[in-house]
């Protein structure tokens, strides 16, 4: 069967379709890869934060004075060490294990029966804290993640 003079052959009509499909699919695919990577990074940092809080809480309970009714006292030196341990993993000095984490992000509270260490971290994506939004309002992409460890005296 012959082609009509105004009709192109079938192969000629398919030119460029793959390029258009790739133009549509690749940005979506890259966005998915980025989202999975950021989620994995968030989980890693949350796990790190939990580990720091737990270790600091253990140190706090190891160096508190107790009696038969519970916790008697905690020295200021121990509280300072706990705060530093919750940030750097070391008793004194060191580099923060999470970028932007400081001892101001650590809360230590002690009552008669429980000692609690809470570490709050402002998580931000790799490519920035916000993206432009509609009508001039930026969309904030960062949020606080928090890890709390509570222990009783032995």
N, C-alpha and C positions, 0 to 999 in steps of 0.2 A: 504494500500500500504506500502510495506516495504522500508526502507531506504537502499540505496546502502552502502556497507560496508565502503567505503572510505568517504562517506558524513556524516557530523555531523547532529544531530537533529537541527531544526530551533532555539530552545531556546538557545542552546549552542553557536550558532553563534552570538547572540545578547549580550553576556556578554562583559562588558567593554564599550559599546557604550555610555551609560549615562555619564561615567567618562570622555570620550573624548569630548563629547558635552559640558560638564561643563567646561572643560579646555579651550575650545575655547570661550565660551560665557561669563564666569565670568569676565575676564579682560576687555572686552568691556563694560560690564554692570557697573563695578566699575569705569571705566573711564568716563562713562556718568554721574554717580552719582557725581563724583568729579567735572566735568565741570559744572553741574547745581548748585552745592553748591558754587563754585567759582564765577559764574555769579551772583548769589543772593548776595554774599558778596560784589561784585563790585557795584551792584546797591544800596545796603545799604550805602556803603561808599560814593558813589556819592551823594546820597540824603543828607547824613550828611554834606558833603562839601557844597552843595547848601544852606542848612539851616544856616550853620555858616556864609557864605558870605552874605546872605540876612540880618541876624541879625546884623552883623557888619556894613553893609551899612545903615541900619536903625539908628544905634547909631551914625554913622558919620553924617547923615543928621539932627539928633536931636540937635547936638552940633556944628553946623557950623554957622558962622555969614553970614547973607544975607542982601541984600538991594534990591532996585527995579530992578536992572539989573541982579541979580543972586547971586552967592556965592561970598562973600567978602573975608573971611579968614577961615582957619582951624588951630587950635593950634597944636603944636607938641605933647602935652599931649593927645589930642583927637586921633591923628593918632596912637600913641602908644597904646591907649586903643582899638582902632579898630583892630589893628594887633593882640593884645592879645585875643580879643573877637573872632576873626576869627579862632583862634587856640584852645582856651580852652573853649570858651563860657562865660568867665568871664572877667571883666575889668582889673584886676590885678592878676598875679599868676595863679595857677591852673595846672592841668594835661592836656596835649593835648588829644583831643577827638579821634584823629586818630593817630595811632602809626607812629612816624617819622615826623609828621607835626610840623613845627617850624614857628616862625614869619618871617623868611627869605622867606617863601613860599607865603607871602601875599604882594600884591601890592595895594597901595592906590593912586588913581589919581583923582585930582580935577581940573576942569576947571570952567569957569564962569557959565555954565548952568548945568553941570552934575558932580556927584561924583560916582566913580566906585571903587569897591573892587573886586579884583581877587585873588582867592586862588588856587594854583597849588599843586597837591599831587602826589607823586610817588607811584602808586599802584603796589603792588607785591603779587603774589599768596602765599598761606600758606606754600607750600613746597619748596620755594626757588625762586630766581630771574631768574635762567636760567637752561636749561637742555643741556646735551651734544648733539652736533650735528654731522653731517658727516664731515669728513676731519679735525677734531679738533676744529672747530668753534662752540662755544656755542650759543644756541638760547636764546635770551633775552625774558623773559616772562613779564617783568614789563613795564609799560608805564605811562605817566603823564595823570592824569585827572584834569580838570580845571573847576572851577565854578566862574561865574562873576555875580555880582549884580550891576546894575546902577540905581541911583535915582536922581530925580530933587528936588530942594528946593521948599518948599510950598509957 
